[in-house]
């Protein structure tokens, strides 16, 4: 689960950082606000990806998803892009939990 969720957060961080100049140039968002949302969320996503060895960090990952969707108030396309990343995050989280549960139930199968 950790690897899948970390991968989602890593790619999301790239997209969030690249949204910063779009917010400034296309939407006319002030530089400070755009940097706080775009680069700030990207940094939070990267830090969270590194902290996923702790169970509480997954809640922080959900917070990144909420922030990415909320960025849509500054950059309307972010409602869609943030929603897509939230769906990918949710899928990675659910499937990762299912795989971990299966590994715990069938350790002899995964020992091969």
C-alpha positions in Angstrom: 0.0 0.0 0.0 2.8 2.4 0.9 4.5 2.2 -2.5 1.3 2.8 -4.5 0.2 5.7 -2.3 3.6 7.2 -2.3 3.7 7.0 -6.1 0.4 8.8 -6.4 1.6 11.6 -4.1 4.9 11.9 -6.0 3.1 12.4 -9.4 0.5 14.6 -7.8 3.3 16.8 -6.4 4.6 17.4 -9.9 1.2 18.4 -11.2 0.5 20.7 -8.2 3.9 22.5 -8.6 3.2 22.9 -12.4 -0.2 24.4 -11.6 1.5 27.3 -9.9 2.6 29.3 -13.0 -0.8 28.5 -14.6 -2.6 30.1 -11.6 -0.4 33.2 -11.9 -0.3 33.7 -15.7 -3.7 32.4 -16.8 -6.0 32.9 -13.8 -4.3 36.0 -12.4 -3.9 34.6 -8.9 -1.4 36.6 -6.9 2.0 35.1 -6.8 2.0 34.6 -3.0 -1.3 32.8 -3.0 -0.3 30.7 -6.0 3.0 29.7 -4.4 1.3 28.9 -1.1 -1.3 26.6 -2.8 0.7 25.1 -5.6 4.2 24.7 -4.2 2.9 24.3 -0.6 0.7 21.4 -1.5 3.4 19.9 -3.7 5.8 20.0 -0.8 3.2 18.6 1.6 2.6 15.8 -0.9 6.3 14.9 -1.1 6.7 15.1 2.7 3.6 12.9 3.1 5.0 10.4 0.6 8.1 10.0 2.8 6.1 9.7 6.0 3.8 6.9 4.8 5.6 4.4 7.0 3.5 5.9 9.8 -0.2 5.0 9.8 -1.2 8.6 10.6 0.4 9.9 7.4 -2.4 8.4 5.3 -4.8 10.9 6.9 -2.3 13.6 5.8 -2.5 12.1 2.3 -6.3 12.5 2.4 -5.7 16.1 3.4 -3.5 16.6 0.3 -6.4 15.3 -1.8 -8.9 17.8 -0.2 -6.4 20.6 -0.8 -5.9 19.6 -4.5 -9.6 19.6 -5.1 -10.0 22.9 -3.2 -7.4 24.5 -5.5 -10.2 24.5 -8.0 -11.5 27.7 -6.4 -8.3 29.3 -7.7 -7.8 27.3 -10.9 -11.2 25.8 -12.1 -9.6 22.8 -13.9 -8.1 21.8 -10.6 -11.6 20.6 -9.5 -11.3 17.9 -12.3 -7.5 17.2 -11.9 -7.8 17.1 -8.1 -10.8 14.8 -8.3 -8.9 12.5 -10.6 -5.9 12.3 -8.2 -8.3 11.8 -5.3 -9.9 8.9 -7.1 -6.5 7.4 -7.9 -5.4 7.9 -4.2 -8.6 6.3 -3.0 -8.1 3.3 -5.3 -4.5 2.9 -4.3 -5.5 3.1 -0.6 -8.3 0.6 -0.9 -6.4 -1.9 -3.1 -3.3 -1.5 -0.9 -5.3 -2.4 2.2 -6.9 -5.3 0.5 -3.5 -6.6 -0.6 -2.0 -6.2 2.9 -5.0 -8.1 4.4 -4.6 -10.9 1.8 -0.8 -11.1 2.6 -1.6 -11.4 6.3 -4.1 -14.1 5.7 -2.0 -16.1 3.2 1.7 -15.7 4.2 2.7 -19.0 2.7 1.5 -17.9 -0.8 3.6 -14.7 -0.6 6.7 -16.4 0.7 7.4 -17.9 -2.7 
